[in-house]
Amino acid sequence: MNKEIFADGISSVHVTGNLVRIDLMTVQPHLKSDTGQPVVDISNRIIMPLEGFVQSLAVQENIVSQLIDIGVLKKNLSEAADVVNLSENKADSQSRKE
């Protein structure tokens, strides 16, 4: 591995033919919008074949499942969809360690 990229999240995903473009965002807390919210910057883009995107989704789902099993994440069932949140107990214990 020769390059690491940090992102606070995914801003958008675009599918064009067999390619998937994933726009990564970073929060710029030192900059504020007119409403006082932190400004989000589209910092990088990952472009991958559709097959690679689907495979990466399976890898991420596996990791989320493992994090639920060990209690780092908590699965909340809602009518619309399954929602995953950080487990309050684990998040609190992690912040105490730091």
C-alpha positions in Angstrom: 0.0 0.0 0.0 1.6 3.3 -1.0 -1.2 5.9 -0.5 -3.7 6.5 2.3 -6.7 8.7 1.9 -8.8 10.0 4.7 -12.5 10.8 4.3 -15.3 11.6 6.7 -17.8 10.0 4.4 -19.2 9.5 1.0 -20.8 12.5 -0.7 -22.2 10.8 -3.7 -22.0 7.7 -5.9 -22.4 7.9 -9.7 -22.8 4.9 -12.0 -21.9 5.3 -15.6 -21.9 2.2 -17.7 -19.6 -0.3 -16.0 -17.9 2.3 -13.8 -18.8 3.5 -10.4 -17.5 6.9 -9.2 -17.5 7.5 -5.4 -17.0 11.1 -4.2 -15.3 11.2 -0.8 -15.9 14.1 1.5 -14.1 15.7 4.4 -15.6 18.1 6.9 -13.8 21.4 7.2 -14.7 22.4 10.8 -12.8 25.6 10.7 -15.0 26.8 7.8 -18.7 27.6 8.4 -21.6 27.9 6.0 -24.1 30.8 6.1 -26.1 28.7 8.4 -23.2 28.0 10.8 -22.7 24.4 9.7 -19.2 23.0 9.0 -18.4 23.1 5.3 -18.0 19.8 3.5 -15.3 19.5 0.8 -15.3 16.8 -1.9 -11.7 15.7 -1.4 -11.2 12.6 -3.6 -12.9 10.3 -6.0 -12.6 6.5 -6.3 -13.4 5.1 -9.7 -13.9 1.3 -9.9 -15.6 -1.3 -12.1 -19.2 -2.2 -11.1 -18.0 -5.7 -10.2 -15.4 -4.3 -7.8 -18.0 -2.0 -6.2 -20.3 -4.9 -5.5 -17.5 -7.0 -4.1 -16.4 -4.1 -1.9 -20.0 -3.8 -0.6 -19.9 -7.4 0.5 -16.6 -6.8 2.3 -18.1 -3.8 4.1 -21.2 -5.7 5.1 -19.1 -8.4 6.5 -17.1 -5.9 8.6 -20.3 -4.2 9.8 -21.7 -7.7 10.8 -18.5 -8.4 12.8 -18.7 -5.0 14.5 -22.3 -5.7 15.5 -21.3 -9.1 16.9 -18.7 -7.6 19.2 -20.9 -4.8 20.3 -19.1 -1.8 18.6 -22.2 -1.2 16.5 -25.8 -1.6 17.4 -28.4 -2.7 14.9 -31.8 -0.9 15.1 -34.6 -2.3 13.2 -36.9 0.3 11.7 -39.9 0.1 9.3 -38.0 1.7 6.4 -34.7 -0.1 6.7 -32.1 -1.6 9.0 -30.1 1.2 10.6 -26.7 0.7 12.2 -25.5 3.1 14.9 -22.4 3.1 17.2 -23.1 1.3 20.4 -23.3 3.9 23.1 -21.5 1.8 25.6 -18.6 0.9 23.3 -18.3 4.5 22.0 -18.3 5.8 25.6 -15.6 3.3 26.6 -13.5 4.1 23.5 -13.7 7.9 24.3 -12.6 7.2 27.9 -9.5 5.3 26.7 -8.4 8.3 24.6 
